[in-house]
Amino acid sequence: MLRSVSRVHRVSTRGFTTQWKQQRDADVYAYRAIKEGMRSRAAYKLDEINKRFGNFLRQGAIVVDLGAAPGGFSVVASKHIHLKSITHDRWNSIEDMDSHFAPADIARSVGGMQVRRKFGQLICVDKQDMDPVPGAVFVRGDMNTDNTYQKILYALNGKEADVVISDMAPSTTGQKEQDHFQIMQLAEEALHVADKVLRNGGTFCCKIFSGGDEVDFRKDLESSFLKVKGFKPAASRKSSKEIYYIAKGFVPAHLTTELSDAKQDDHGE
Ligand SMILES: C[S@@+](CC[C@H](N)C(=O)[O-])C[C@H]1O[C@@H](n2cnc3c(N)ncnc32)[C@H](O)[C@@H]1O
């Protein structure tokens, strides 16, 4: 009798401890975000990813931030890339610029380096509204519609992006398969945008929930980028299936033979 009581106690204590640790991890970053005036705990994830993967958010970079609301990632990106600060409290919104616009074609570059600029450019995209980030442009739209992509092109005004970030996530249902399926669709949309707008050598960082289909997604990434890594930041809840893929060294479609040559050289070394 005594033995069975102590066994139950041990099991429940372990369960409680794990739950408590997860809660504590979540709270540490949530508390820090409030204390440091961050819009969300997600800010710490991007900061860590950027540091860990070669500070790809460089001064003067052009960044497209997909799934930007409430703006944790956007504020971090804006600090690294130096935005020309515009002090009014409204967005530079695409709709404000011109309601009957034609998207500008992207002028494709050949070189694999970021153009030197004093100020960067940040394009925040979300289907929900968010508070303005001074100096950034807001594209309100659903990434599942073509119109949103056209608005992004318009915001880029013919320039290529150095970085595309996607923190897009569906409202989770608790049904892991469905959540996984939905986020993989969003990740595919984000990769489609990255394929179209990234410069040669650019970086793509994308959130997914693991569940099986990420294996094919990773293969897709490997066919367009020199290096692909999966990473779970410290601010990500341990219990969450969330992973970020960081893909560096984008090779545009017209140069993909260069990518296979570079990969063969890598293996040959
Ligand atoms: C986890 S939140 C992003 C957090 C944000 N990156 C931050 O740092 O504060 C996910 C966002 O993805 C957006 N989202 C989900 N589906 C979308 C879609 N189809 N098109 C555009 N945004 C979408 C949601 O509206 C939500 O704001």
The ligand as an SDF file (V2000), in Angstrom:
LIG
                    3D

 27 29  0  0  0  0  0  0  0  0999 V2000
    2.7930   33.9780  -34.1110 C   0  0  0  0  0  0  0  0  0  0  0  0
    1.9940   35.3710  -34.7850 S   0  0  0  0  0  0  0  0  0  0  0  0
    3.3420   36.3450  -35.3170 C   0  0  0  0  0  0  0  0  0  0  0  0
    4.0900   37.0080  -34.2060 C   0  0  0  0  0  0  0  0  0  0  0  0
    4.9770   38.1310  -34.7110 C   0  0  0  0  0  0  0  0  0  0  0  0
    5.9480   37.6620  -35.6690 N   0  0  0  0  0  0  0  0  0  0  0  0
    5.7130   38.8280  -33.5980 C   0  0  0  0  0  0  0  0  0  0  0  0
    6.9320   38.7550  -33.5650 O   0  0  0  0  0  0  0  0  0  0  0  0
    5.0570   39.4800  -32.7890 O   0  0  0  0  0  0  0  0  0  0  0  0
    1.3940   34.7390  -36.2980 C   0  0  0  0  0  0  0  0  0  0  0  0
    0.8010   35.7780  -37.2260 C   0  0  0  0  0  0  0  0  0  0  0  0
    0.5500   35.1700  -38.4970 O   0  0  0  0  0  0  0  0  0  0  0  0
   -0.5470   35.8560  -39.0620 C   0  0  0  0  0  0  0  0  0  0  0  0
   -1.1240   35.0550  -40.1500 N   0  0  0  0  0  0  0  0  0  0  0  0
   -1.6600   33.8280  -40.0750 C   0  0  0  0  0  0  0  0  0  0  0  0
   -2.1330   33.4360  -41.2740 N   0  0  0  0  0  0  0  0  0  0  0  0
   -1.8610   34.4550  -42.1360 C   0  0  0  0  0  0  0  0  0  0  0  0
   -2.1240   34.6540  -43.5160 C   0  0  0  0  0  0  0  0  0  0  0  0
   -2.7580   33.7220  -44.2470 N   0  0  0  0  0  0  0  0  0  0  0  0
   -1.7350   35.8150  -44.0810 N   0  0  0  0  0  0  0  0  0  0  0  0
   -1.1150   36.7710  -43.3380 C   0  0  0  0  0  0  0  0  0  0  0  0
   -0.8480   36.6400  -42.0190 N   0  0  0  0  0  0  0  0  0  0  0  0
   -1.2220   35.4920  -41.4160 C   0  0  0  0  0  0  0  0  0  0  0  0
   -1.5090   36.0300  -37.8890 C   0  0  0  0  0  0  0  0  0  0  0  0
   -2.4380   37.0370  -38.1670 O   0  0  0  0  0  0  0  0  0  0  0  0
   -0.5470   36.3450  -36.7530 C   0  0  0  0  0  0  0  0  0  0  0  0
   -0.4390   37.7260  -36.5580 O   0  0  0  0  0  0  0  0  0  0  0  0
  1  2  1  0
  2  3  1  0
  2 10  1  0
  3  4  1  0
  4  5  1  0
  5  6  1  0
  5  7  1  0
  7  8  2  0
  7  9  1  0
 10 11  1  0
 11 12  1  0
 11 26  1  0
 12 13  1  0
 13 14  1  0
 13 24  1  0
 14 15  1  0
 14 23  1  0
 15 16  2  0
 16 17  1  0
 17 18  1  0
 17 23  2  0
 18 19  1  0
 18 20  2  0
 20 21  1  0
 21 22  2  0
 22 23  1  0
 24 25  1  0
 24 26  1  0
 26 27  1  0
M  CHG  2   2   1   9  -1
M  END
$$$$
